Amino acid sequence: MARAMGAGPPSVSSSPDRRLPDITGLSAEAVDAMAGLWRLPAVAVRAPPPVVGGVAPDVPDPASVRGARVITMGVTWATPLTGLALARLGVDVTRIEHPRRPDPFPLRDALADGQRRVGLDLDDPRDRERMLQLLEESDLLIDGNTPRVLRNFGLAPEVLAREFPKLRQLALTAFSDDDRPGYGLAAECRGGWAARTDPPRLGRTSTVDPIAGLIAAVTAVNLLATTPVAPVRLGLDTGVAYLFDVVHRRRSKEGGRFSEGGRL
């Protein structure tokens, strides 16, 4: 029997402990296959992955990326937090926003602090041309949309790599191995966070977004400090896996010492 959940509160039972509803008779693979067919932000609860042995490569001197030009595209939590962290390091961050569909997140202004905010509607040819100009002038694009969004505008990663060979690319998606839309709660299930208890339960706050946003910031610093490489993709579910590794496995004491499951 597999347990699955949707991307938001309507898919979660209203019980005080927020236990996940059961889907009787379906395997985890069947749940994921059905969700993929209908492009639904629902996933099966999966077991925690093996210890990953570290949340990110060593971070170079932040001063080495000061003044670098970065474009961010994304709303709510993770991608905007990445932009804020980079701006705090002295990176020149331009945040792309839709002029008629503002970010609904209450902290959007705080997360945009220290950044240039540019309203662009990529359906408008003039705005699309302005976007191309910004890409030409930038060192890194951080895209927090589902992969199909930029593809629909003819800006797929392989196209950007060909047209802008000096541009590094970092995609922050819901799932590391799936192009479906999704949010933090679904990523908690895919990454193993919900399975830390039996029966599986969700956290009471948004955990995955800030963790993934900070991991993305570390990844961005490493990308900016190197020559352009192939586009890099980071899933929110990967952020949850790292969280489980660092917080839970490292705190399990072995012989009076913390285990070496992860490092900060």
C-alpha positions in Angstrom: 0.0 0.0 0.0 1.3 3.4 -0.9 0.6 6.7 0.7 0.5 9.8 -1.5 -0.3 13.4 -1.1 -0.9 16.4 -3.2 1.1 19.7 -3.3 -1.0 21.7 -0.9 -3.2 21.6 2.2 -6.4 20.4 0.4 -4.8 17.1 -0.2 -3.9 16.5 3.5 -6.3 15.2 6.1 -7.5 17.7 8.6 -6.5 15.6 11.6 -4.4 17.4 14.2 -1.3 15.4 13.4 -1.7 15.8 9.7 -1.3 12.1 8.9 -1.2 11.4 5.2 -4.2 9.8 3.6 -3.9 6.2 2.3 -4.4 5.2 -1.3 -5.3 1.5 -0.9 -4.1 -1.0 -3.5 -1.6 1.2 -5.3 2.1 0.9 -5.3 4.4 3.9 -5.1 5.3 3.4 -8.7 1.6 3.4 -9.7 1.0 6.6 -7.8 3.9 8.4 -9.5 2.9 7.1 -12.9 -0.6 8.3 -12.6 0.5 11.7 -11.3 3.0 12.0 -14.2 0.3 11.1 -16.8 -2.0 13.8 -15.5 0.8 16.2 -14.5 -0.4 16.3 -11.0 1.8 17.6 -8.1 1.3 14.4 -6.2 3.9 11.8 -5.2 4.2 8.6 -3.2 5.9 8.7 0.2 9.4 7.3 -0.2 11.9 6.0 2.2 14.9 8.2 3.1 17.8 7.9 0.7 21.3 6.6 1.8 23.6 9.0 3.5 24.9 11.5 0.9 28.1 12.5 2.8 27.9 16.3 2.5 25.5 19.0 1.5 27.6 20.7 -1.1 31.2 21.1 -2.4 33.5 23.4 -0.5 32.5 27.1 -0.9 35.1 29.3 -2.5 35.9 32.7 -1.1 32.6 34.7 -1.4 34.7 37.7 -2.4 35.5 36.0 -5.7 31.9 36.3 -6.9 31.3 39.9 -5.8 30.0 41.9 -8.7 29.0 38.8 -10.7 25.7 39.3 -12.6 22.9 36.8 -11.8 19.3 36.6 -13.0 16.7 34.8 -10.9 13.2 33.7 -12.0 10.9 32.1 -9.5 8.3 32.9 -6.8 7.5 32.0 -3.2 10.4 30.7 -1.2 13.4 28.8 -2.6 14.6 30.8 -5.6 14.0 34.2 -4.0 15.9 33.1 -1.0 18.8 32.1 -3.3 18.8 35.5 -4.8 18.8 37.2 -1.4 21.7 35.1 -0.2 23.7 36.0 -3.3 22.9 39.7 -3.0 24.2 39.6 0.6 27.5 38.3 -0.8 27.8 41.3 -3.2 26.4 39.6 -6.3 24.5 41.9 -8.7 21.1 40.1 -8.7 18.3 40.9 -11.1 15.0 39.4 -10.2 12.5 38.8 -13.1 8.9 39.3 -12.1 5.7 39.1 -14.1 4.2 42.6 -14.4 0.6 41.5 -13.9 1.0 38.3 -11.8 3.0 39.4 -8.7 4.5 36.8 -6.4 1.8 36.0 -3.8 4.3 35.2 -1.0 4.0 37.7 1.9 7.8 37.9 2.2 8.4 38.7 -1.4 9.6 42.2 -0.8 11.9 41.1 2.0 13.4 38.4 -0.1 14.0 40.9 -3.0 16.0 43.2 -0.8 19.2 44.5 -2.4 18.2 43.2 -5.9 17.1 44.9 -9.1 13.5 44.0 -9.8 12.5 43.9 -13.5 9.0 43.2 -14.7 8.9 41.2 -17.9 6.1 39.4 -19.7 7.8 36.9 -22.1 4.6 36.7 -24.2 5.5 40.3 -25.2 8.1 40.3 -28.0 9.7 43.5 -26.6 10.0 42.0 -23.1 11.4 38.8 -24.6 14.0 40.8 -26.4 14.9 42.6 -23.1 15.3 39.2 -21.5 17.7 38.1 -24.2 19.7 41.3 -23.6 19.9 40.6 -19.8 21.0 37.0 -20.5 23.8 38.3 -22.8 25.0 40.5 -19.9 24.7 37.9 -17.1 27.0 35.3 -15.7 24.3 32.9 -14.2 20.6 32.2 -14.7 18.7 30.7 -11.8 15.4 29.4 -13.0 12.8 28.3 -10.4 10.0 27.5 -12.8 9.0 24.1 -14.1 11.3 23.1 -17.0 8.5 23.6 -19.6 8.1 27.3 -18.9 11.3 28.6 -20.6 11.0 25.8 -23.2 7.7 27.3 -24.3 9.4 30.6 -25.0 12.2 28.9 -27.0 14.7 29.3 -24.1 15.4 25.7 -23.3 18.7 25.0 -21.5 20.4 23.7 -24.7 19.3 26.8 -26.6 20.7 29.1 -23.9 23.9 27.2 -23.8 24.3 27.6 -27.6 23.3 31.2 -27.8 25.0 32.4 -24.6 28.2 30.2 -24.1 29.4 32.3 -21.2 26.1 31.9 -19.2 26.0 29.4 -16.4 22.6 27.8 -15.7 21.0 26.5 -12.5 17.5 25.1 -12.5 15.7 24.8 -9.1 12.8 22.4 -9.7 10.4 20.5 -7.5 11.8 17.1 -8.3 15.3 16.2 -9.3 14.3 13.5 -11.8 10.8 14.7 -12.9 9.5 17.7 -14.8 6.2 17.8 -13.1 5.1 20.8 -11.1 5.3 20.4 -7.3 5.7 22.2 -4.0 7.3 21.7 -0.7 4.9 19.1 0.8 5.2 16.8 -2.3 9.0 17.2 -2.2 9.0 16.2 1.5 7.4 12.9 0.5 9.7 12.3 -2.4 12.8 13.2 -0.4 12.0 10.9 2.5 11.2 13.6 5.1 7.6 12.4 5.6 8.8 8.8 6.1 10.8 9.6 9.2 7.8 8.6 11.2 5.4 5.6 11.0 2.8 6.4 9.8 4.3 9.1 7.6 3.6 12.7 8.7 4.4 16.1 7.3 6.2 18.9 9.0 4.2 21.8 10.3 6.2 24.5 8.6 7.8 24.8 5.1 11.1 23.1 5.6 12.2 22.1 2.1 12.1 25.6 0.4 14.6 27.4 2.6 16.9 24.4 2.7 16.9 24.0 -1.0 17.3 27.8 -1.5 20.4 27.9 0.6 21.9 24.8 -1.1 21.2 26.5 -4.4 23.0 29.6 -3.2 26.1 27.5 -2.4 25.8 25.8 -5.7 25.5 29.2 -7.5 28.7 30.5 -5.8 30.6 27.4 -7.0 29.3 27.9 -10.5 30.2 31.5 -10.5 33.7 30.7 -9.4 34.3 28.3 -12.3 34.2 28.4 -16.1 30.7 27.7 -17.6 29.7 24.1 -17.4 26.7 22.1 -18.5 23.3 23.3 -17.0 22.9 22.2 -13.4 19.6 21.0 -11.9 18.7 20.9 -8.2 15.4 19.5 -7.0 13.6 20.5 -3.8 13.4 16.8 -3.0 17.2 16.7 -3.0 17.1 19.5 -0.4 14.9 17.4 1.8 17.2 14.5 1.5 20.1 16.6 2.6 18.1 17.9 5.5 17.3 14.4 6.7 20.9 13.5 6.3 22.4 16.4 8.2 19.8 17.0 10.9 18.7 13.4 11.7 21.6 11.1 10.8 24.3 13.4 12.0 22.6 13.8 15.4 22.4 10.1 15.9 25.2 9.5 18.4 27.5 6.6 17.9 29.9 5.9 20.7 29.3 9.4 22.1 30.2 11.1 18.8 28.0 12.5 16.0 27.9 10.2 13.0 29.6 11.4 9.9 26.5 11.3 7.8 26.7 14.9 6.6 28.4 18.2 7.2 27.4 21.8 7.1 
